[in-house]
């Protein structure tokens, strides 16, 4: 009970010292925040560039089912751009060392709002690739190189599908020309009717192939939606610098308030 009473007395004395010299913690807080702000202004300047990639949404030719491939995985783009191969390729194009680019690449999925404060990520999202580099050109070139590499890695399935559909359209067009020549050379009404039915089927198949081709080129195939444009920024976060410095200043001010009276008494003595 005596120890508890002594602890209460000590805490009360500390609190009284802080209240009596309240201006010291306040001054420490303000001075710390000012120092943190000034330090953030003197931080190293870097260039940041962001490129936006549409990853696409591949569908099966039969049934139009959304395929669960790499494009459906939200971590695919980040895995690609942070791979050592991608870092070395982008660094070479930007004229910088791989070590200067490594650790300065980030990705962010751009989500769509659904109202009421909720956020929904689409099945075929946009992904923003951001690069920090010491110069404007290096940041832009590296970001654009990584975006193009993502498209190249994710496009093979859709590219083969587009080639197949183009071949299908070409075959249908050739068959239409053959049927029309045969119908014109035939004098039999029954034969012309048969040719007409066959022609309608081929034209329908050609129309369907063209629609699938447009879908593959505009919806399914990944593409670079926006190219990177660099902006100058500070490597050190200004807000974090101010908050940390202000907290440290507050601690110094509290300590000063606690030792103020003993120091004054010692100087007077």
C-alpha positions, 0 to 999 in steps of 0.5 A, a space after each residue: 500500500 505504501 508503494 502504491 501511494 508513492 507511485 500515485 504521488 510520483 505520477 501526480 508530481 509528474 503531471 503537475 510539472 507537465 501542467 505547470 510547464 505546458 508550453 514546453 510540450 506545445 513548443 516541442 510539438 510545433 518546433 518538431 513539426 516545423 523541422 519535419 516540414 523543412 526536412 521534407 522540403 530538402 528531400 531528394 527529388 525524383 520523377 514518378 511516371 505511371 502507365 495504365 494497362 487494361 488486362 483484357 477479359 478472354 472468352 472461349 470461342 464456344 459458349 462465350 465463357 469467361 476464361 480463368 487464366 492469368 488475366 483473371 488473377 489480380 496479382 499477375 501484373 505485379 508479378 510480371 513487372 517485379 520479375 527480374 527479367 522485366 526489371 532488367 529489360 525495362 532498365 536497359 531500355 531506360 538506360 539505367 542499372 537494374 539495381 536503380 529500378 529494383 524496388 521502385 516499381 509499384 502496381 495498383 488496381 483501379 477499382 470502380 465504385 458501386 455507390 454507398 461508399 463501397 468499392 468493387 473490382 471488375 473482372 477485367 480491371 485497369 492496373 496502374 504501373 508506377 516507376 520512380 527514377 532520377 530523371 523524367 526520361 528514365 521514369 517514362 521509358 521504364 514505366 512504358 516498357 513495363 506496361 508493354 511487357 505486361 501486354 506482350 505476356 498476357 496477349 498470346 491467347 487472344 492474338 491466336 484467337 484473333 488470327 483464327 477468326 481472321 482466317 475464318 472470315 477470309 474462308 467465309 468470304 471465299 466461299 461466298 464468292 464461289 457460291 455466288 458464281 455457281 448461283 449465277 451460272 446455274 439456270 435451275 431454279 431449284 439449284 439457285 434456291 439451294 445456293 441461296 440457303 447455303 449462301 445465307 448460312 455462310 454469310 451468317 457464319 461470317 457475321 458471327 466471326 466478325 463480331 467475335 473478332 471485334 470482341 477479341 480485339 477491343 475487349 479481350 486483348 490486353 492493351 496499354 490504355 494510357 502511356 506514362 508521363 513523368 512528374 517531379 515528386 519528393 522521395 520522402 513523404 512530407 506528411 510522415 516527416 511532419 508527424 514523426 518530427 512533431 511526435 519526437 518534439 512532443 516527447 522532448 517537450 514533455 521531458 523538458 517539462 519534467 526536468 525544468 524545476 530541478 534544473 532551475 533549482 540547481 542553477 539557483 543553488 
